[in-house]
């Protein structure tokens, strides 16, 4: 059911637009109970990895899980760990800048005035990111169009915009900022704010409409509607409780960390993941990005008992075993956020009535560097969880031979029927998608 059809449906029932966000998650209101729609989420974590604690020793289906990937053990059979993908995009900018700015765009940065390290200064990317290309493809058809098209989320991401802080681009020179705060995300998805402080309950606004709608639904779909409503009510209660005690606001972080709100990041991450799943369950979007902090992030993971900044630790030499152990724990925590999102999606019924959201959703988790202290773009970590991509075997550890990462971006696009042979820099796509 496309957006105009939903609005016509509302008018016929005498309902208001307040009920619109809930219609996408009801199977009996879906388009002819057709097959589950494809969805995709791109996830970012920064500053490289500890290779010895990340990459499996064995390739193939019998691969082993090292400490960083251990939190994803429950999803091992529907996960692919891809080693050998390299960011071959060259040009202006330092390693971190080209790492994050070219990660989803696959194309060079413009010359600019932002100076990083000892490399040449640079500006924004010269083209769109793959998630936005997929979004444009889906929004071009009434059969796949959704109210929002895509959802850009994050946590611990600075408000000030520069190349290190943005990885999603609507087009050349058009970076997109993520919703970095769960109250902003909630407002974007479901409602507004009363004044500047009090969250208006969209459920209160839609109460009469939902009651009318429920009377016209079969029992199973009434239960689904109730689950959506209760889930949103629980999120509202959690955010209202936080607002009455200590706000979740994450200010623009100074170079050494996030200041007073640093310790709130695990809760912010959890609420953002809940809202992402809610948006998918209500079919508000089918494309999302989830930016877990930012390139050169010096967030201090105090919740892990680590007082140092992440980026600072990533520059320590490999012989510093204490730093290597802390970096491993930090990346394992990021892996746990990916696993938590996969768990939520697996527990949520698909709006089509066929399987779970994870059955129809592909998660792609990556990083701007292969290793922090060398700033290498070799062996950029890519982990695929959930619905498999065409040409990529599921439940495997793959070892490729220094392959441009642009080729995996083609697999992601082609999962949505785009049939691309090139994305970003065409010279890096001459062998087409992987597989």
N, C-alpha and C positions, 0 to 999 in steps of 0.2 A: 504494500500500500504506500504510494508516494505521498509527498507532503500535501499536494492539492487535494488528493482523494481523502486524506485524513481530515482536512478542514471541511470538505463537503460532508463527510460522515458526521462531524461535530454539529454542523448546521442542521442536518436532518434530525438529530437527536435533541436539538435545542441546548447543546452544551457550549461552553465557552472555550477559548484557546488555552485556559489553564489546564485542561485535561490532555492537551496535545502531546506533551512529553511522555505520557504513560501509554500511548496507543501502540508504539512500536514494539513493545515487549509482550504483546498479547497474541498468542498463536492464531486464535480465531479471527483476528483482525489483520493478520499478515496476508500478503498477496497469495491467495489460493493455496495457503499452506505449502508453499514451494520449498525447494531445498534451502538449506541454511546459507546465509550470505557470508561471503569471505570478509575477514577482518584482519588487520595487521597493527602491531605496536612495535615501534622502534625504541629501544632503551639505551641510554648512554650512561657510562660511568667513566671517571677520568684518570689521568696520570699513569697509564700503563698498568701492567700486571707483573707479578713474580712468575716468570715462565715455568720454573721447576715445580711450583705449587699450583699451576693451572693446567698445563697441557698433559693429556693422557700419555702414558708410556706406550700403550697399544692402540693401533688403529683398528678400524672395522667395528663390528657389532659387539665384540668382547672387550670394548675399551674400559679402562679403569677411570675412576674419579679421584682427582687430586683434591687437596683440602679446600681450594677456592671453590670448586664446583660441587663439593659434597652437599651443600644445602639443596641442590637440584636433584638429588638421588631419586626422589619419588617420581620424577619425570624423565628418568634416564631413557626409557624405551621410546619416548616421543621427542627426543632431543638429538640435535646434531652439533658436534663441536668441530669447527672448521679451522684447521691450521694451514698457513701458507698464503692467506690473503694479504696483500700488501697495498698500501696506499702509494700508488705510482704518480700521483699528481704532484707536479713540481711548481716552480715559479716563486712568487713573492711570499713573504711571511716566514715566521719561525716554525719549528716542528709542531708545537702545540697549536698554533694558528691554522696551519695547513691540515693538521690532524683533525680538528673539529670542524673547520670550515669546509673541508673537502670530503668529509666522511659520508654524508648522505647526498651531496651534490655531484661528487665525482669529477669536479672541474676546478680550474685554478681560481685563486683569489685575484681581485682587481689590485692594481697598484694603489697604495694609500699612504696615510700618514701615521698609522698605528705601528709603533716600533716594538718588536719583541726580541729579546736577547740580542745577539750580534748579527742577526739576519736582516734582510731588507724589510722595510716596513710594508704593510699591506692593508687592503680594505676588505670589503665583503666579497662573497662568492659570486662568480659570474653566471650562475644559473640556478634553477630551482632544485630543491631536495627531492629525493625519490618519493617520499611520503606525500608531498604536495602534487607531484605528477600523478600519483595514484588517485589522490583526492579529486583532481580536475577530471580525470577519466571517469570516475564514478559519478561525479556531479553533473556530467554532460548528458546523462540518461535519466529519464524519470523512473526507470525500473530500479536504479541503484542510488538515486539521490537521497540524501538524508538531511535533516534540518541544519546540522552544523557542518557536515562534510568531513571535518577533521577536528581533533582535539589535541592541543599542545599543552602538556603538563610538565611540571618539574618540582623540585624542592631544593632549597639552598642555592638558587640561581640569582645572581645579582640583578638589580633593576637596571643599572647602567648598562647600555648596550655596547659591546665591542666584540671583536671576532672570537675571543676566547669564551664568550658567554652564550653564543647563539649557534645552533647547529641545524635549524630548520629555516628554509628559504622559500617564499612564495614565487620568487623569480630572481633574476640577476639584480643584485643590490637591494634585495627585499627580505632582510631577516625577520623572522617572526619571534615574538617574545612568548615564553610559556606562562600559563597561569601557575604561579609559584606559591599560592596560598589556598587552602581548601575552601575558605569562605568565598574567595573570588571565583573559584571553580564552580562551587554550588550555585552562585548567583548567575554565572554564565549558562549553566545547564538548566536551571529550574526556576529561578526567581530573582527578585531584587532585594534591596535593603530598605528598611524603614529608617529615615534619617541617615545617620552615619554608623549607627552601632547595632541596632536590633535587626536580626535576620527575620524577614517575613517568611512565615511558613507557607510554602507553595501548596502543602497539603490542606491547610486551612482555607486557602483561596479556592482550591479545587474540590473541597469536601462534597458539596452538593452534586457537582458533575460526576465525581467518581461513584457516588451512590447510584445515580441514574445509570451510569455505564454498567455498573456491576449487575444491575437487575436484568440487563440484556445479554449477559455473558453466560456461557455454560459454567458449571461448578468448577472445573479445572482451571479455567481462565480467571474466574473470580479469585481463586487462591493465588494465582500468579500476580494479579493486580494487588492483592493484599500484601504479598511479599515485597513488591516494589514500594508500596506505601510505607510499610513498617521499616524497611531498610532506610528509606529517606528520612523517616521520622527519627530513627536511631542516630543517623548522621547529624541531623539538626540538633538533637539533644546533646551530643558530644561536643559540637562546636559552640553551642550556647553555654555549656558548662565551662569550656575553656575561656570563652569571652568574658564570663563573670569572674574569673580568677586571674589568669595571666594570658594575655593575647598570644596568638600563634604567629603574629606578624614577623616575617624575616626581613630585616633591613638589608640594604646593600652592604655586603660584607667588606670590611677593610682587608688589606692584603694578608693579614695574619689570621683571619678567621671570620666567624659570623657574629661575634659578640655575644650578648645575652641570650639570643634565641638559638644558638648553636645546639644546645641540648634538646631542643624540641624537634629536631629533624626526624627522628624515628616516628614520632606521632604524626607529623605532617606527611611523611611518606606513606604511612598506613591509610590516612584519610584520602589522600590523592588517589591511591590505588583503588579504594572503595568507590570513589566517584567515577573513575575510569570504567570500572566494571558496570556501574549503574548506567552510565551513558551508553555502553554497548548493549546492555540488557533492554534498554528502551529504544534502541536503534536510532539514537541521536547522531551517531557518527560511526563510521566503519574503519577509520584510519586514525591512529593516535601516535604521539611521540611522548616519551617519558624521560625527561632530562634529570638525571640524578647528580646534582651539583653541576660543576662546569670545569672546563679545561683550566689547568693550573690551580684548581680548587685547593685551598688550604683549610678546609673545614676540619675541625678538631673532633674526632670521634670519641668523645669523652664517655659515651654510653658503652663503649667497649673497653673502658679503662685506659684509653690512649690519649694523652694530653697534647701530643705534638700535632702539627698540621699535616694533612695528607700529602700535599705537594712537597713540603720540606722533606718528609720521610722518603718520598720517591726519588730524591736526588742523592740519598746516601749510597755508598758503594755496596756491592754485593757481599763483601766480606763482613759488613756490619749485620751480623745475624739477628740482633735485636730488632733492627729496622725491617729486615726481611720478614720476620715473624709478624710484626705489627702490620705491614703492608698486606700480608696474606690474610690476616683477620679482617682488615678493612674490605678487601675485595670479596671475601666470603660473605661479609655483611651485605654488600651490593648483590651478590648472587642470591642471598636470602630474600631480598626485595623482589627479584625476578621470580623466584620460586613462590613467594607469597601471592604475587599477581597471577601466576599460573594456577595456584590452588583456588583462588577466588573465581577465576574463569571456569575452572573445572566443576565448581560447585554450583554455577549459575546455569539454568536452562537456557538454551538458545531460543531467541524470539520466534523462530520458525516452528518450534515444537520438536525439532530433531536434534537430539544429543545436547551437549553442553556448549557453552561459549568457547571453551578451549578447543573443542573439536573443529571449530570454524575459524579460530584466531591463531595467527602466527606471531610469535614474539621473536624479535631479533635484538639481541643484546650485544653491544660493541663498545669500543674505547677509542680514543684518538691516537693512542700510542701502543706499540707492542711491548715496550719496556720503558719505565720512567726515566732512569738515570742516563740512558743513552739516547732518548728521544727518537728511537727508531720507528719507522713506518713499516718495517718488516713484521710479518706474523701478527697483524692486527687481530685481536681476539674477536671472533664472531661465534655466537651460540644461538641456535635456532630451536625454539621450543613450541610445542603445540601442533597446529595444522602444518603439514609438511609443505615445502616449496617444490614446484615442479623441477625435476632434475636433481634434487638433493635427497639422498637416502635418509630415512628417519632411523633414529636409534643407532647412529654410527659416529665414530670419530674419523674425520677425513684429514688426509695430509696431501696438500696441493703443492705444486712447485712454483713458488714465487708468482702468484697469480694476481693480476690487478683486481682490487675489490669491486670495481665497477661491474664486473661480470655477475657478482651476487646481487647487485642492485637490479640487474635485468631479470634475474629469477624472481625477485620480489614483485616487480611490475607485471611480469608475465603470469603470475598467479592470479591476477585480476583480468586476464584476457587482453593485455596490451600488446603482446607480440613484439616487444622492442628488440632491436639488434644493437642499439647504441643508447647510452645515457651518459651525460657529462662529457668528458673528453673522448671523442670517437676513436682516437688512436689506442685507447686503453680497452676498447670493446671489440677489437677485430675478431676475436674468437667466440663472440656471442656469450650467451648465458652459460653457467656451469652445467655440467651433466652431458 
